[in-house]
């Protein structure tokens, strides 16, 4: 093994026991560039059940609008739920859920999961939800979020889950854009022992979203809420109605029928609605989870992500259920009430695989080893990382203190757009802490310069993917031009990831970060444009620019530059007020760490804010080419 000169040199060879137990054939042999990805994916699709087989594995006649398994009839719910209802898997636990305070546990076998999903589907159907209709889901991490998502999919409706930490403005925008007629929410959610009033946020959003006819409210916190008798319905009342009872058939859909849209931040303008479909997404999430984590019948799998983000969609809800696994959902976060919360849960529930984000590891690391060391973590077999690059220090802590040196860490690189892992490690492979590993089976990745030429090994460039894959987004909902221009126009025929990376001589990829104006804060994806527009909605702000700067725990933090309107003066109070404003108008996760009041922002002559220059100034680096700067 060799290493690029300035890349970390340590390599962790797989534990022979784990590697020997890993049931996937030799990675390099299967994943090599010559592998015929169509055959690979077709074979995987055959492992799942289809109402009718496909005619064509990959239809690339209208590229980049790729279609997979065309002609095939399927429904992801058939494979995630229905097919487990026969035989012993009927009684297997599909979901174990634990409340934030740890006092409540709810478990669902595949049989009872199906009953819950049917109840939800019956109710949605009675409200007029059918194939192709969009449904906005704004729920906390409770079992109902899974039921609601699956119920939509079962009926062929398109779910649009909005992370229940987004503001009413952000929610409203997503409801309006998707033209949802139904919103599913809860009275509130528990956040570190306090109630976050979700229903209030929905009320505010819906006031400006006239498409919404019905709001279904799950009781979670017992908080008092305003109920509009014509629009709002307690789920607890609905489920007792006769229409909620009984069987509900799973709709037979085309492989390419939409499954969901998920709004995510882009470099400019409004969030983009990424569209995923039933057939390809099903094959992609099923296969990647199975191959990378070698998920087993007896496993208890814990993905700590919120279903409001893609990681929760693919690897908390769909991927595990498609594999007939037991998925674990915890309502709370890692440090409440104490920083041993997760370790306690792993011990008590015998979790075998933990899949989480580097931010969480870094924040837990700060509390020291004594917290995890109080617990028996011997059930763990594998660990996973996602959402942002993991620094070698955090990697080693995770490996040594949590995995006791026995559990390989699967660093999985992917995006909302890709739907499933694209660059990843596998248990049998020598691991390089800090590297995302190699392209998944059937995928090829490249690092290019601005002209589209591959850069030499070890050098930084733009990361692209060369082959289409089943779980790829199909388009941006209602914006196909932006789909083509954002992802497929820079290097025709290649998918532009928006990340910069390096490849080393062994073919391992090292992700550096975003090359666009997306900022990953604690693994959450935010756009500078969204933060800036939240700023200018405050009466004191004339203009604002947001940039991401390195942060020890969060990976990146938001640093904002603000130009005030005439008549307003900088003050600490105003700074606090603006921070609150961002929290309320976008999300608490978008709260800037620093706000700097300035007289003007560096701009190009055409009026574009030069964030690159701001970033360089903040980091004390050379400002680079400023020839296009307007210095009047
Ligand atoms: C970043 C999250 C380094 C990357 C699944 C990507 C990562 C963006 C990794 C997508 C990883 C994700 N190592 N960086 N293992 N995984 N990223 O859409 O910048 O929320 O482009 O999807 O997260 O973020 P998204």
Boltz pocket constraint, residues with backbone or C-beta under 6 A from the ligand:
constraints:
  - pocket:
      binder: B
      contacts: [[A, 264], [A, 309], [A, 310], [A, 311], [A, 385], [A, 386], [A, 387], [A, 388], [A, 389], [A, 390], [A, 411], [A, 412], [A, 413], [A, 414], [A, 415], [A, 416], [A, 417], [A, 423], [A, 436], [A, 497], [A, 498], [A, 499], [A, 511], [A, 513], [A, 514], [A, 520], [A, 523], [A, 524], [A, 525]]
      max_distance: 6.0
